[in-house]
Amino acid sequence: MNELEAMRALSPETKALVLVSEFELRRMPTFQLRAVLEGLAPDAEERKAVMDMAERRLRESGHPPEQVAAFLTGLLATAPPQPLPG
């Protein structure tokens, strides 16, 4: 099993806790966290389940709903394509 397969084999709850931790620590730009989420859960259905779990955990922890919603919306947004150098 390679590293990517090992990450994808984590439970959905563990994947959600990665999002919760990053929400609370704010160390990673959104585009990087989006890439991490897509690496952890490449399937859209699993990604939604992970995000739902993270949302529930964040709300249960008392984080303001509008901040939670903005955070999760940012993860769902697609980054604008960057022009290739040259």
C-alpha positions in Angstrom: 0.0 0.0 0.0 1.5 3.4 -1.0 1.0 6.6 1.0 -2.0 7.8 -1.1 -3.8 4.5 -0.7 -3.0 4.6 3.1 -4.5 8.1 3.3 -7.6 7.0 1.4 -8.0 4.0 3.7 -8.6 6.2 6.7 -12.0 6.2 8.2 -14.4 9.0 7.1 -14.4 10.2 10.7 -10.6 10.6 10.7 -10.8 12.5 7.4 -13.4 14.8 8.9 -11.1 15.4 11.9 -8.4 16.6 9.5 -10.8 19.3 8.3 -11.9 20.2 11.9 -8.2 20.5 13.0 -7.4 22.7 10.0 -10.4 24.9 10.6 -9.2 25.5 14.2 -5.5 25.9 13.4 -5.8 27.8 10.1 -2.3 26.8 8.9 -3.1 25.8 5.4 -4.5 28.0 2.5 -7.9 26.8 1.3 -6.5 25.6 -2.1 -4.1 23.3 -0.3 -6.7 22.0 2.0 -9.0 21.4 -0.9 -6.2 19.3 -2.5 -5.8 17.4 0.7 -9.5 16.7 0.8 -9.6 15.5 -2.8 -6.6 13.3 -2.0 -8.3 11.8 1.0 -11.7 11.4 -0.6 -11.5 11.5 -4.4 -15.1 10.4 -4.7 -17.6 13.2 -4.5 -20.0 11.2 -2.4 -17.4 10.4 0.2 -16.1 14.0 0.1 -19.7 15.2 0.9 -20.0 12.7 3.8 -16.6 13.8 5.2 -17.6 17.4 5.0 -21.0 16.7 6.6 -19.2 15.0 9.5 -16.8 17.9 9.8 -19.6 20.4 9.8 -21.5 18.5 12.5 -18.3 18.4 14.7 -17.6 22.1 14.2 -21.1 23.1 15.1 -21.2 20.8 18.1 -17.9 22.5 19.3 -19.7 25.9 19.2 -18.1 27.5 16.2 -20.2 30.2 14.6 -22.4 28.7 11.9 -21.5 31.4 9.4 -17.7 30.7 9.8 -18.3 27.0 9.4 -20.4 27.6 6.3 -17.8 29.9 4.7 -15.0 27.4 5.4 -16.9 24.5 3.9 -18.1 26.6 0.9 -14.5 27.5 0.3 -13.5 23.9 0.1 -16.2 23.2 -2.4 -15.4 26.1 -4.6 -13.2 25.4 -7.6 -10.1 27.5 -7.9 -9.9 29.5 -11.1 -7.5 28.0 -13.6 -4.0 29.5 -13.5 -2.5 30.4 -16.9 0.5 28.3 -17.8 3.8 30.2 -17.8 5.4 30.9 -21.1 
